[in-house]
């Protein structure tokens, strides 16, 4: 059965549209992978790439400027990551620039981030050159620490709940103190008694001071206090004279 002219036209249109879609897909993928623009390569080494994969983006100043070209295990503690970057950013990436592994958002794909250099060097990195790397955060260790913190917080909360429950039920010294009216009243009575005792002490001290002043003015005891006062003055004069005598030899030696 021969195809009609309308069928041939439809087949031709379908074929053309398919080829056009294929070309657009190839162009989109090639543009994303920097296949149609001038590029240059650099690399860095990490102890752990933390889930980074070939084809992930490379960002500089928040802009996608390249892709991860290759990931190679060099030794048991070193992994080489090769990057392909747009030639347009070559003049901005200095030899002291640093690369690190980050995430595209909180749960996004891994990517390589290039930190600007220019602090110790103003020379642009050469094609195929190596950039210093910043070790990525170990997410597993952070999760383990957070898990331990959560477990400790849970244990602490349960312990506090038990203590509060015991206090509310009147167990322990604090519980009995807070829940027993008798203990509270006894404690209040003790405080009042202590206040009364302190007031009596102050009153007694005031009375003693008054009696002492009265005794000093009494003609029978006045001589005793005067002798005591004179003796104190004489002792003070002797001490002052002894101090002056002790200084004189030093002055003569000078």
N, CA and C of each residue as an Amber inpcrd file, in Angstrom:
protein
   762
   0.8510000  -1.1930000   0.0000000   0.0000000   0.0000000   0.0000000
   0.8850000   1.2400000   0.0000000   0.7030000   2.0990000  -0.9440000
   1.5110000   3.2950000  -1.0680000   1.0040000   4.3800000  -0.1290000
   1.9670000   5.1280000   0.4220000   1.6130000   6.2270000   1.3280000
   1.1300000   7.4160000   0.5180000   0.1190000   8.0280000   1.0070000
  -0.4200000   9.2110000   0.3480000   0.4750000  10.4130000   0.6300000
   0.2180000  11.4570000  -0.0780000   1.0060000  12.6790000   0.0820000
   0.8430000  13.2580000   1.4800000  -0.3870000  13.2110000   2.0440000
  -0.6140000  13.7570000   3.3850000   0.1270000  12.9430000   4.4320000
   0.1680000  11.6060000   4.2290000   0.8970000  10.7740000   5.1740000
   2.3960000  11.0730000   5.1330000   2.9230000  11.2890000   3.9230000
   4.3510000  11.6180000   3.7990000   4.6680000  12.9370000   4.4830000
   3.7470000  13.8840000   4.3430000   3.9670000  15.1880000   4.9780000
   3.9780000  15.0400000   6.4980000   3.0440000  14.2360000   7.0160000
   2.9720000  14.0310000   8.4610000   4.2450000  13.3410000   8.9760000
   4.7000000  12.3390000   8.2340000   5.9230000  11.6310000   8.6380000
   7.1220000  12.5760000   8.6100000   7.1730000  13.4270000   7.5810000
   8.2610000  14.3880000   7.4720000   8.2590000  15.3790000   8.6180000
   7.0540000  15.8720000   8.9580000   6.9460000  16.8250000  10.0700000
   7.3560000  16.1590000  11.3820000   6.8810000  14.9380000  11.5890000
   7.2170000  14.2150000  12.8240000   8.7270000  13.9870000  12.9360000
   9.3470000  13.6140000  11.8070000  10.7940000  13.3850000  11.7920000
  11.5500000  14.6730000  12.0770000  11.0990000  15.7670000  11.4650000
  11.7570000  17.0630000  11.6590000  11.6540000  17.4990000  13.1160000
  10.4450000  17.3490000  13.6950000  10.2560000  17.7400000  15.0940000
  11.1300000  16.8820000  16.0080000  11.2250000  15.5880000  15.7150000
  12.0530000  14.6980000  16.5240000  13.5180000  15.0910000  16.4660000
  14.0010000  15.3910000  15.2330000  15.3960000  15.8160000  15.0940000
  15.6550000  17.1340000  15.8170000  14.6840000  18.0440000  15.7210000
  14.8270000  19.3410000  16.3870000  14.9110000  19.1660000  17.9130000
  14.0490000  18.2990000  18.4580000  14.0820000  18.0370000  19.8950000
  15.4140000  17.4010000  20.2840000  15.9010000  16.4790000  19.4440000
  17.1760000  15.8350000  19.7320000  18.3210000  16.8400000  19.7300000
  18.3130000  17.7510000  18.7710000  19.3460000  18.7780000  18.7020000
  19.2950000  19.6840000  19.9290000  18.0840000  20.0600000  20.3380000
  17.9430000  20.9220000  21.5160000  18.4400000  20.2190000  22.7810000
  18.1430000  18.9250000  22.8710000  18.6120000  18.1690000  24.0390000
  20.1320000  18.1060000  24.0600000  20.7220000  17.8160000  22.8730000
  22.1790000  17.7500000  22.7960000  22.7860000  19.1040000  23.1170000
  22.1750000  20.1700000  22.5940000  22.6870000  21.5120000  22.8660000
  22.5740000  21.8450000  24.3400000  21.4430000  21.4870000  24.9700000
  21.2420000  21.7920000  26.3890000  22.2580000  21.0410000  27.2390000
  22.4190000  19.7410000  26.9660000  23.3660000  18.9480000  27.7430000
  24.8000000  19.4260000  27.5030000  25.1170000  19.7120000  26.2190000
  26.4610000  20.1800000  25.8970000  26.7670000  21.5140000  26.5300000
  25.7740000  22.3870000  26.5670000  25.9690000  23.6960000  27.2010000
  26.1410000  23.5460000  28.7080000  25.3840000  22.6120000  29.2960000
  25.4860000  22.3880000  30.7330000  26.8400000  21.7900000  31.0910000
  27.3600000  20.9410000  30.2150000  28.6480000  20.2940000  30.4530000
  29.8120000  21.0480000  29.8290000  29.5580000  22.2740000  29.3450000
  30.6080000  23.1220000  28.7700000  31.2940000  22.4630000  27.5610000
  30.4740000  21.7950000  26.7060000  31.0460000  21.1440000  25.5240000
  31.2200000  22.1140000  24.3560000  30.5110000  23.2310000  24.3770000
  30.5390000  24.1600000  23.2490000  31.2090000  25.4810000  23.5950000
  31.9410000  25.5380000  24.7050000  32.6350000  26.7680000  25.0830000
  34.0750000  26.4340000  25.4570000  34.9270000  27.4640000  25.4350000
  36.3290000  27.2740000  25.7810000  36.4470000  27.0030000  27.2740000
  37.2090000  25.9820000  27.6100000  37.3300000  25.5850000  29.0090000
  38.8030000  25.3560000  29.3700000  39.0570000  25.2480000  30.6510000
  40.3640000  24.8600000  31.1440000  40.1410000  24.0170000  32.4020000
  41.1320000  23.2430000  32.7660000  40.9740000  22.3250000  33.8810000
  41.8740000  22.6510000  35.0600000  41.3800000  22.3870000  36.2500000
  42.1550000  22.4580000  37.4860000  41.7590000  21.2530000  38.3330000
  42.4870000  21.0310000  39.3940000  42.1440000  19.8940000  40.2450000
  42.5150000  20.1870000  41.6890000  41.9650000  19.3710000  42.5640000
  42.2750000  19.4470000  43.9880000  42.1630000  18.0610000  44.5940000
  42.7020000  17.8850000  45.7780000  42.6630000  16.5880000  46.4440000
  41.9440000  16.7110000  47.7870000  41.1590000  15.6870000  48.0910000
  40.4050000  15.6240000  49.3370000  40.6480000  14.2740000  50.0000000
  40.4440000  14.2340000  51.3010000  40.4670000  12.9520000  51.9960000
  39.1340000  12.2250000  51.8420000  38.0720000  13.0120000  51.6710000
  36.7270000  12.4400000  51.5420000  35.8980000  13.3850000  50.6870000
  35.3240000  12.8750000  49.5840000  34.5440000  13.7400000  48.6910000
  33.1030000  13.8720000  49.1590000  32.7220000  13.1140000  50.1830000
  31.4350000  13.3220000  50.8400000  30.2450000  13.1920000  49.8800000
  30.2890000  12.2180000  48.9640000  29.1630000  11.9710000  48.0670000
  29.1930000  12.7600000  46.7710000  30.2680000  13.4760000  46.4990000
  30.3870000  14.2290000  45.2480000  30.4600000  13.2580000  44.0610000
  29.8220000  13.6300000  42.9300000  29.7920000  12.7660000  41.7590000
  30.2360000  13.5290000  40.5160000  30.6840000  12.7660000  39.5320000
  31.0630000  13.3530000  38.2510000  29.8360000  14.0030000  37.6120000
  30.0100000  15.2010000  37.0870000  28.9050000  15.9350000  36.4810000
  28.2720000  16.9580000  37.3890000  28.6040000  16.9340000  38.7040000
  28.0690000  17.9570000  39.6070000  28.6540000  19.3230000  39.2750000
  27.9330000  20.3500000  39.6430000  28.3100000  21.7180000  39.2820000
  29.4900000  22.2220000  40.1180000  30.1740000  23.2110000  39.5360000
  31.2260000  23.9560000  40.2290000  30.7830000  25.4140000  40.2810000
  30.8260000  26.0240000  41.4540000  30.3450000  27.3990000  41.6140000
  31.4610000  28.3140000  42.0790000  31.3850000  29.5080000  41.5340000
  32.3040000  30.5710000  41.9310000  31.4790000  31.8420000  42.0820000
  31.5120000  32.4450000  43.2720000  30.7110000  33.6390000  43.5740000
  29.2250000  33.3780000  43.3580000  28.7750000  32.1420000  43.6530000
  27.3700000  31.7960000  43.5370000  26.9020000  31.4970000  42.1220000
  27.8160000  31.4270000  41.1490000  27.4610000  31.1920000  39.7460000
  28.0830000  29.8730000  39.3020000  27.3030000  29.0860000  38.5520000
  27.8370000  27.8440000  37.9950000  28.8540000  28.1760000  36.9050000
  30.1010000  27.7670000  37.1190000  31.1780000  28.1010000  36.1660000
  31.8520000  26.8520000  35.6070000  31.3620000  25.6840000  35.9430000
  31.9800000  24.4690000  35.4340000  31.3340000  23.2340000  36.0200000
  31.9670000  22.0880000  35.7640000  31.4520000  20.8160000  36.2430000
  32.6100000  19.9690000  36.7770000  32.2480000  18.9610000  37.5360000
  33.2250000  17.9810000  37.9980000  33.4860000  17.0090000  36.8550000
  34.7140000  17.0020000  36.3430000  35.0610000  16.1960000  35.1840000
  35.4070000  14.7560000  35.5570000  36.1220000  14.5850000  36.6660000
  36.5630000  13.2380000  37.0150000  36.8800000  13.1730000  38.5050000
  36.6700000  11.9940000  39.0980000  37.0070000  11.7350000  40.4980000
  37.8320000  10.4530000  40.5380000  39.0570000  10.5680000  41.0700000
  39.9770000   9.4420000  41.0510000  40.5480000   9.2220000  42.4480000
  40.5690000   7.9610000  42.8780000  41.1850000   7.6100000  44.1590000
  42.6920000   7.4830000  43.9400000  43.4590000   8.3230000  44.6070000
  44.9150000   8.3150000  44.4540000  45.5430000   7.3660000  45.4660000
  45.2170000   7.5510000  46.7410000  45.6880000   6.6630000  47.8040000
  44.5140000   6.3640000  48.7250000  44.8000000   5.6340000  49.8040000
  43.7210000   5.3110000  50.7420000  43.2490000   6.5240000  51.5320000
  43.9890000   7.6300000  51.4460000  43.5940000   8.8430000  52.1640000
  43.5880000  10.0780000  51.2620000  43.5380000   9.8700000  49.9510000
  43.5790000  11.0010000  49.0200000  42.7310000  10.6930000  47.7880000
  41.8380000  11.6290000  47.4540000  40.9780000  11.5060000  46.2740000
  41.1670000  12.7600000  45.4270000  41.4820000  12.5610000  44.1490000
  41.6850000  13.6870000  43.2450000  40.3810000  14.0220000  42.5390000
  40.0490000  15.3090000  42.5280000  38.8350000  15.7910000  41.8670000
  39.2470000  16.7540000  40.7600000  38.9690000  16.3850000  39.5060000
  39.2920000  17.2290000  38.3510000  38.0730000  18.0630000  37.9760000
  38.3120000  19.3450000  37.7390000  37.2370000  20.2780000  37.4080000
  37.4630000  20.8550000  36.0180000  36.3820000  21.0450000  35.2940000
  36.4170000  21.7340000  34.0070000  35.6760000  23.0470000  34.1700000
  36.3700000  24.1640000  33.9450000  35.8060000  25.4930000  34.1860000
  35.7430000  26.2970000  32.9060000  34.7930000  27.2240000  32.8600000
  34.6920000  28.1370000  31.7200000  35.9240000  29.0320000  31.6570000
  36.3980000  29.2730000  30.4510000  37.5880000  30.0780000  30.2730000
  37.3680000  31.5240000  30.7110000  36.1030000  31.9370000  30.8010000
  35.7890000  33.3270000  31.1650000  36.1890000  33.6500000  32.6040000
  36.2050000  32.6300000  33.4710000  36.4850000  32.8990000  34.8890000
  37.9530000  32.6650000  35.2380000  38.7570000  32.3440000  34.2710000
  40.1550000  32.0180000  34.5360000  40.8890000  33.1820000  35.1970000
  40.6190000  34.4020000  34.7610000  41.3300000  35.5640000  35.2950000
  40.9330000  35.8810000  36.7440000  39.8000000  35.3260000  37.2020000
  39.3450000  35.6030000  38.5650000  39.8180000  34.5600000  39.5750000
  40.2570000  33.4190000  39.0990000  40.6750000  32.3440000  39.9890000
  42.1890000  32.3970000  40.1290000  42.6580000  32.7600000  41.3300000
  44.0870000  32.9250000  41.5770000  44.6930000  31.6110000  42.0870000
  46.0030000  31.6160000  42.1530000  46.7000000  30.4040000  42.5820000
  46.4570000  30.0890000  44.0580000  46.0230000  31.1000000  44.8470000
  45.7370000  30.8450000  46.2590000  44.2500000  30.6460000  46.5260000
  43.4500000  30.4810000  45.4640000  42.0400000  30.1580000  45.6450000
  41.9010000  28.7630000  46.2470000  40.8060000  28.5420000  46.9330000
  40.5860000  27.2530000  47.5810000  39.2500000  26.6670000  47.1470000
  39.1980000  25.3360000  47.0940000  37.9710000  24.6470000  46.7090000
  37.4600000  23.8390000  47.9030000  36.1490000  23.7510000  47.9840000
  35.5120000  22.9760000  49.0520000  34.2770000  22.2980000  48.4860000
  33.7840000  21.3130000  49.1900000  32.6060000  20.5680000  48.7700000
  31.4240000  21.0330000  49.6080000  30.3650000  21.4760000  48.9200000
  29.1620000  21.9390000  49.6000000  27.9370000  21.2530000  49.0560000
  26.7730000  21.7970000  49.3870000  25.4940000  21.2380000  48.9460000
  24.6550000  22.3290000  48.3090000  23.8720000  21.9280000  47.3150000
  22.9540000  22.8530000  46.6540000  21.6760000  22.9130000  47.4780000
  21.6750000  23.7610000  48.4990000  20.5530000  23.7960000  49.4220000
  20.7570000  22.7990000  50.5400000  19.7200000  22.6260000  51.3780000
  19.8340000  21.7590000  52.5430000  19.9350000  20.2940000  52.1580000
  19.1400000  19.8570000  51.1780000  19.1170000  18.4490000  50.7790000
  19.4440000  18.2890000  49.3020000  20.1110000  19.2850000  48.6860000
  20.4110000  19.2360000  47.2610000  21.6410000  18.4190000  46.9460000
  21.9780000  18.3910000  45.6550000  23.1590000  17.6530000  45.2040000
  24.4260000  18.3160000  45.7220000  25.4800000  17.5040000  45.8030000
  26.7800000  18.0290000  46.1800000  27.3580000  18.8540000  45.0370000
  28.1820000  19.8140000  45.3620000  28.8610000  20.6320000  44.3580000
  30.1840000  21.1220000  44.9130000  31.0120000  21.6230000  44.0200000
  32.3130000  22.1650000  44.4150000  32.2240000  23.6910000  44.4210000
  32.6750000  24.3020000  45.4820000  32.6510000  25.7600000  45.6230000
  34.0850000  26.2700000  45.6040000  34.3370000  27.2530000  44.7510000
  35.6680000  27.8660000  44.6560000  35.6420000  29.1870000  45.4170000
  36.4820000  29.2900000  46.4250000  36.5900000  30.5300000  47.1950000
  37.5830000  31.4580000  46.5150000  37.2780000  32.7540000  46.3860000
  38.1810000  33.6870000  45.7140000  39.5380000  33.7680000  46.4020000
  40.5750000  33.9630000  45.6080000  41.9170000  34.1400000  46.1540000
  42.3260000  35.5970000  46.1110000  43.5930000  35.8490000  45.8240000
  44.0780000  37.2200000  45.7250000  44.6260000  37.7660000  47.0120000
  44.6520000  36.9650000  48.0880000  45.1670000  37.4480000  49.3650000
  46.6940000  37.3920000  49.3760000  47.2300000  36.2470000  48.9780000
  48.6870000  36.0780000  48.9620000  49.2530000  36.0460000  47.5480000
  48.3760000  35.9830000  46.5630000  48.8420000  35.9130000  45.1740000
  47.8110000  36.5420000  44.2530000  48.2990000  37.2480000  43.2510000
  47.4140000  37.8490000  42.2430000  47.5790000  37.1780000  40.8840000
  48.2960000  36.0550000  40.8660000  48.5420000  35.3450000  39.6100000
  47.3830000  34.3900000  39.3230000  46.7760000  34.4740000  38.1310000
  45.7050000  33.5290000  37.7900000  46.2470000  32.1080000  37.7400000
  45.3970000  31.1560000  38.0880000  45.8040000  29.7620000  38.0780000
  46.0490000  29.3180000  36.6370000  47.0380000  28.4950000  36.4560000
  47.3560000  28.0000000  35.1170000  46.5100000  26.7710000  34.8070000
  46.2000000  26.5120000  33.5210000  45.4340000  25.3210000  33.1550000
  46.1250000  24.0540000  33.6480000  45.3390000  23.1890000  34.2720000
  45.8960000  21.9660000  34.8320000  46.5220000  22.1480000  36.1920000
  46.4320000  23.3520000  36.7530000  47.0360000  23.6140000  38.0530000
  46.2180000  23.0460000  39.1990000  46.8430000  23.0020000  40.3440000
  46.1920000  22.4660000  41.5490000  45.7760000  23.6060000  42.4680000
  44.5720000  23.4750000  43.0320000  44.0700000  24.4340000  44.0110000
  44.0100000  23.7640000  45.3750000  44.2910000  24.5520000  46.3970000
  44.2090000  24.0240000  47.7600000  42.7640000  23.6820000  48.0850000
  42.5750000  22.6570000  48.8990000  41.2290000  22.1870000  49.2330000
  40.9510000  22.3640000  50.7170000  39.6760000  22.5310000  51.0210000
  39.2090000  22.6360000  52.4060000  38.4530000  21.3550000  52.7200000
  38.8390000  20.6390000  53.7770000  38.1550000  19.3720000  54.0920000
  36.6690000  19.5950000  54.3320000  35.8260000  18.7330000  53.7560000
  34.3710000  18.8850000  53.9700000  33.9660000  18.4470000  55.3610000
  32.8070000  18.9010000  55.7930000  32.2810000  18.4950000  57.0860000
  31.8710000  17.0250000  57.0330000  32.1990000  16.3120000  58.0980000
  31.8060000  14.9070000  58.1900000  30.3870000  14.8500000  58.7430000
  29.4190000  14.6620000  57.8560000  28.0100000  14.6900000  58.2620000
  27.7000000  13.5590000  59.2280000  28.3130000  12.3960000  59.0190000
  28.0490000  11.2540000  59.9020000  28.4460000  11.5650000  61.3380000
  29.6200000  12.2010000  61.5170000  30.0630000  12.5510000  62.8610000
  29.1120000  13.5600000  63.5070000  28.6550000  14.5300000  62.7090000
  27.7310000  15.5330000  63.2470000  26.4220000  14.8810000  63.6760000
  25.9240000  13.9510000  62.8520000  24.6770000  13.2650000  63.1860000
  24.8540000  12.4320000  64.4530000  26.0110000  11.7700000  64.5800000
  26.2690000  10.9740000  65.7760000  26.2950000  11.8510000  67.0310000
  26.9560000  13.0240000  66.9170000  27.0080000  13.9390000  68.0560000
  25.6150000  14.4410000  68.4180000  24.8220000  14.7880000  67.3950000
  23.4690000  15.2630000  67.6630000  22.6230000  14.1680000  68.2950000
  22.8460000  12.9340000  67.8600000  22.1190000  11.8090000  68.4450000
  22.4660000  11.6440000  69.9120000  23.7770000  11.7590000  70.2440000
  24.1960000  11.6510000  71.6380000  23.6010000  12.7820000  72.4740000
  23.6050000  13.9910000  71.9010000  23.0200000  15.1310000  72.6230000
  21.5370000  14.9060000  72.8840000  20.8290000  14.3730000  71.8710000
  19.4050000  14.1040000  72.0300000  19.1620000  13.0320000  73.0890000
  20.0110000  11.9810000  73.0900000  19.8690000  10.9280000  74.0990000
  20.1140000  11.4880000  75.5060000  21.1650000  12.3240000  75.6400000
  21.4470000  12.9170000  76.9460000  20.3190000  13.8300000  77.4020000
  19.7750000  14.5860000  76.4450000  18.6620000  15.4790000  76.7880000
  17.4430000  14.6680000  77.2250000  17.2210000  13.5430000  76.5590000
  16.0960000  12.6930000  76.9420000  16.2900000  12.1250000  78.3470000
  17.5350000  11.6630000  78.6400000  17.8230000  11.1310000  79.9740000
  17.6620000  12.2150000  81.0430000  18.1760000  13.4300000  80.7330000
  18.0690000  14.5360000  81.6790000  16.6060000  14.9080000  81.9290000
  15.8100000  14.9450000  80.8540000  14.3990000  15.2990000  80.9930000
  13.6520000  14.2750000  81.8220000  13.9370000  12.9910000  81.5650000
  13.2710000  11.9490000  82.3380000  13.6890000  12.0160000  83.8140000
  14.9930000  12.3040000  84.0550000  15.4500000  12.4380000  85.4290000
  14.7800000  13.5980000  86.1500000  14.6660000  14.7370000  85.4670000
  13.9890000  15.8880000  86.0710000  12.5170000  15.5900000  86.3390000
  11.9010000  14.8490000  85.4190000  10.4880000  14.4900000  85.6060000
  10.3180000  13.6300000  86.8560000  11.2290000  12.6950000  87.0710000
  11.1530000  11.8460000  88.2610000  11.3420000  12.6640000  89.5310000
  12.3000000  13.6130000  89.4970000  12.5410000  14.4500000  90.6760000
  11.3140000  15.2980000  90.9980000  10.7330000  15.9070000  89.9680000
   9.5450000  16.7450000  90.1740000   8.3870000  15.9070000  90.7020000
   8.2540000  14.6810000  90.1700000   7.1810000  13.8020000  90.6310000
   7.3680000  13.4450000  92.1100000   8.6200000  13.1640000  92.5160000
   8.8860000  12.8510000  93.9220000   8.5890000  14.0510000  94.8230000
   8.9870000  15.2570000  94.3560000   8.7280000  16.4610000  95.1530000
   7.2320000  16.6920000  95.3000000   6.5000000  16.5270000  94.1910000
   5.0530000  16.7340000  94.2420000   4.3670000  15.7210000  95.1430000
   4.9330000  14.5130000  95.2260000   4.3250000  13.4760000  96.0690000
   4.7950000  13.5640000  97.5280000   5.6800000  14.5210000  97.8250000
   6.1220000  14.7170000  99.2050000   7.2910000  13.8640000  99.6170000
   7.9940000  13.2620000  98.6620000   9.1430000  12.4220000  98.9920000
  10.4060000  13.2820000  99.0700000  11.3400000  12.8570000  99.9380000
  12.5810000  13.5990000 100.0720000  12.4160000  14.8280000 100.9610000
  13.5520000  15.4420000 101.3320000  13.5280000  16.6000000 102.2350000
  12.7820000  17.7800000 101.6120000  13.1000000  18.0710000 100.3160000
  12.4410000  19.2060000  99.6540000  10.9520000  18.9360000  99.4940000
  10.6260000  17.6880000  99.1340000   9.2110000  17.3450000  98.9690000
   8.4400000  17.4910000 100.2730000   9.0290000  16.9960000 101.3810000
   8.3530000  17.1300000 102.6810000   8.2460000  18.5910000 103.0920000
   9.2990000  19.3710000 102.7860000   9.2760000  20.7850000 103.1610000
   8.2010000  21.5440000 102.4030000   8.0630000  21.2290000 101.1120000
   7.0990000  21.9580000 100.2910000   5.6690000  21.4760000 100.5070000
   5.5080000  20.2100000 100.8870000   4.1620000  19.6450000 100.9830000
   3.6760000  19.4680000 102.4200000   4.5410000  19.6970000 103.3940000
   4.1390000  19.5410000 104.7930000   3.9340000  20.9100000 105.4290000
   2.7140000  21.1650000 105.8910000   2.4180000  22.4380000 106.5530000
   3.1510000  22.5420000 107.8880000   3.2960000  21.3850000 108.5770000
   3.9450000  21.4000000 109.8920000   5.4010000  21.8390000 109.7680000
   6.1290000  21.2630000 108.7820000   7.5220000  21.6500000 108.5930000
   7.6420000  23.1190000 108.2190000   6.7380000  23.5860000 107.3800000
   6.7740000  24.9970000 106.9850000   6.5520000  25.9040000 108.1830000
   5.5760000  25.5170000 109.0480000   5.3140000  26.3420000 110.2290000
   6.4930000  26.3060000 111.2000000   7.0980000  25.1070000 111.3580000
   8.2720000  25.0090000 112.2380000   9.4150000  25.8780000 111.7180000
   9.5960000  25.8620000 110.4070000  10.6580000  26.6820000 109.8220000
  10.3840000  28.1640000 110.0250000   9.1210000  28.5680000 109.8830000
   8.7630000  29.9660000 110.1100000   9.0080000  30.3400000 111.5730000
   8.6580000  29.4090000 112.4950000   8.8940000  29.6780000 113.9060000
  10.3750000  29.8240000 114.2290000  11.1920000  28.9830000 113.6080000
  12.6450000  29.0730000 113.8160000  13.1890000  30.4070000 113.3320000
  12.7030000  30.8550000 112.2050000  13.1450000  32.1390000 111.6680000
  12.7420000  33.2780000 112.5880000  11.5040000  33.2220000 113.0960000
  11.0450000  34.2830000 114.0090000  11.8800000  34.2860000 115.2960000
  12.1790000  33.0810000 115.8060000  12.9900000  32.9830000 117.0230000
  14.3870000  33.5380000 116.8000000  14.9640000  33.2630000 115.6230000
  16.2970000  33.7950000 115.3130000  16.2680000  35.3160000 115.2510000
  15.2220000  35.8660000 114.6460000  15.1020000  37.3230000 114.5860000
  14.9970000  37.9160000 115.9930000  14.2130000  37.2750000 116.8710000
  14.0610000  37.7680000 118.2390000  15.3910000  37.7130000 118.9900000
  16.1430000  36.6100000 118.7920000  17.4450000  36.4730000 119.4460000
  18.4010000  37.5710000 119.0040000  18.4410000  37.8540000 117.6890000
  19.3170000  38.9020000 117.1780000  18.9330000  40.2600000 117.7470000
  17.6220000  40.5030000 117.8800000  17.1780000  41.7820000 118.4490000
  17.6240000  41.9030000 119.9050000  17.5420000  40.7830000 120.6560000
  17.9870000  40.8020000 122.0510000  19.4880000  41.0520000 122.1510000
  20.2720000  40.4360000 121.2220000  21.7200000  40.6450000 121.2200000
  22.0490000  42.1060000 120.9900000  21.3630000  42.7320000 119.9980000
  21.5910000  44.1620000 119.7300000  21.2450000  45.0050000 120.9480000
  20.1380000  44.6710000 121.5920000  19.7350000  45.4450000 122.7710000
  20.7480000  45.2920000 123.9020000  21.2360000  44.0540000 124.1080000
  22.2300000  43.8130000 125.1650000  23.5240000  44.5600000 124.8810000
  23.9410000  44.5700000 123.6220000  25.1680000  45.2780000 123.2450000
  25.0370000  46.7670000 123.5090000  23.8910000  47.3160000 123.1940000
  23.6540000  48.7480000 123.4450000  23.7100000  49.0440000 124.9430000
  23.1140000  48.1640000 125.7290000  23.1070000  48.3520000 127.1890000
  24.5280000  48.2970000 127.7560000  25.3200000  47.3250000 127.2680000
  26.7070000  47.1970000 127.7390000  27.5190000  48.4460000 127.4090000
  27.3240000  48.9700000 126.2010000  28.0380000  50.2060000 125.8320000
  27.6660000  51.3540000 126.7520000  26.3830000  51.4350000 127.0660000
  25.9200000  52.5160000 127.9580000  26.5110000  52.3540000 129.3540000
  26.4910000  51.0990000 129.8660000  27.0300000  50.8440000 131.2050000
  28.5340000  51.1280000 131.2570000  29.2440000  50.7860000 130.1860000
  30.6800000  51.0280000 130.1570000  30.9970000  52.5220000 130.1980000
  30.2240000  53.3100000 129.4240000  30.4240000  54.7570000 129.4620000
  30.1190000  55.3190000 130.8560000  29.0780000  54.7960000 131.4950000
  28.7290000  55.2570000 132.8440000  29.8190000  54.8950000 133.8500000
  30.3950000  53.6970000 133.6890000  31.4680000  53.2660000 134.5990000
  32.6960000  54.1440000 134.4500000  32.9950000  54.5750000 133.2490000
  34.1620000  55.4320000 133.0340000  33.9950000  56.7860000 133.7100000
  32.7650000  57.2590000 133.8330000  32.5270000  58.5610000 134.4720000
  32.3290000  58.4580000 135.9900000  32.2680000  57.2270000 136.4790000
  32.0950000  57.0190000 137.9230000  33.4030000  57.3730000 138.6490000
  33.3100000  58.1290000 139.7990000  34.5240000  58.6130000 140.4790000
  35.3070000  57.4750000 141.1100000  34.6430000  56.3430000 141.4050000
  35.3550000  55.2120000 141.9860000  36.2260000  54.4890000 140.9700000
  35.7400000  54.4300000 139.7360000  36.4670000  53.6970000 138.6810000
  37.2130000  54.6280000 137.7430000  37.0330000  55.9430000 137.9430000
  37.6480000  56.8950000 137.0230000  39.1660000  56.7890000 137.0450000
  39.7370000  56.5930000 138.2690000  41.1900000  56.4660000 138.3830000
  41.7060000  55.2500000 137.6390000  40.9680000  54.1380000 137.7160000
  41.3850000  52.9140000 137.0150000  41.4540000  53.1310000 135.5070000
  40.4280000  53.7520000 134.9690000  40.3930000  53.9880000 133.5180000
  41.4420000  55.0100000 133.0890000  41.7120000  56.0210000 133.9870000
  42.7310000  57.0110000 133.6440000  44.1130000  56.3670000 133.5990000
  44.4010000  55.4630000 134.5910000  45.6710000  54.7630000 134.5800000
  45.8390000  53.9180000 133.3210000  44.7730000  53.2810000 132.9670000
  44.8180000  52.4450000 131.7640000  45.0700000  53.2860000 130.5220000
  44.4560000  54.4670000 130.4790000  44.6150000  55.3600000 129.3440000
  46.0340000  55.8930000 129.2650000  46.6050000  56.2770000 130.4490000
  47.9790000  56.7820000 130.4730000  48.9640000  55.7090000 130.0550000
  48.7400000  54.4670000 130.5440000  49.6380000  53.3710000 130.1870000
  49.6160000  53.1320000 128.6670000  48.4420000  53.2300000 128.0770000
  48.3400000  53.0500000 126.6280000  49.1030000  54.1460000 125.8910000
  48.9960000  55.4100000 126.4000000  49.7160000  56.5090000 125.7730000
  51.2220000  56.3170000 125.9020000  51.6950000  55.8630000 127.0780000
  53.1310000  55.6390000 127.2860000  53.6490000  54.5340000 126.3670000
  52.8650000  53.4820000 126.2270000  53.2740000  52.3890000 125.3290000
  53.3760000  52.8890000 123.8950000  52.4660000  53.7730000 123.5130000
  52.4970000  54.3160000 122.1580000  53.7320000  55.1780000 121.9460000
  54.0950000  55.9900000 122.9780000  55.2810000  56.8480000 122.8780000
  56.5440000  56.0010000 122.7990000  56.6030000  54.9230000 123.5990000
  57.7690000  54.0410000 123.5740000  57.9480000  53.3980000 122.2070000
  56.8750000  52.9540000 121.6220000  56.9460000  52.3440000 120.2940000
  57.4350000  53.3350000 119.2470000  56.9440000  54.5670000 119.3170000
  57.3710000  55.5880000 118.3610000  58.8560000  55.8920000 118.5290000
  59.3160000  55.9760000 119.7990000  60.7280000  56.2670000 120.0530000
  61.6120000  55.1210000 119.5840000  61.1480000  53.8900000 119.8100000
  61.9210000  52.7240000 119.3600000  62.0390000  52.7200000 117.8450000
  60.9730000  53.1210000 117.1750000  61.0110000  53.1750000 115.7130000
  61.9990000  54.2250000 115.2260000  62.0650000  55.3940000 115.9160000
  63.0050000  56.4410000 115.5280000  64.4500000  55.9950000 115.7830000
  64.6720000  55.2870000 116.9230000  66.0240000  54.7970000 117.2310000
  66.4790000  53.7620000 116.2110000  65.5240000  52.9760000 115.7180000
  65.8770000  51.9570000 114.7190000  66.2640000  52.5960000 113.3980000
  65.7400000  53.7610000 113.0830000  66.0670000  54.4440000 111.8340000
  67.3940000  55.1670000 111.9080000  67.8510000  55.6120000 113.0990000
  69.0670000  56.4120000 113.2060000  70.3180000  55.6850000 112.7080000
  70.5870000  54.4500000 113.0460000  71.7950000  53.7840000 112.5350000
  71.8420000  53.7240000 111.0190000  70.7140000  53.4880000 110.3970000
  70.6520000  53.4530000 108.9310000  71.0450000  54.8020000 108.3510000
  70.6160000  55.9030000 108.9900000  70.9260000  57.2420000 108.4790000
  72.4090000  57.5250000 108.6250000  73.0060000  57.0750000 109.7350000
  74.4430000  57.3090000 109.9270000  75.2870000  56.5440000 108.9380000
  74.8590000  55.2810000 108.6150000  75.6050000  54.4770000 107.6380000
  75.5560000  55.1170000 106.2640000  74.4720000  55.7240000 105.8860000
  74.3600000  56.4000000 104.5800000  75.2650000  57.6030000 104.5330000
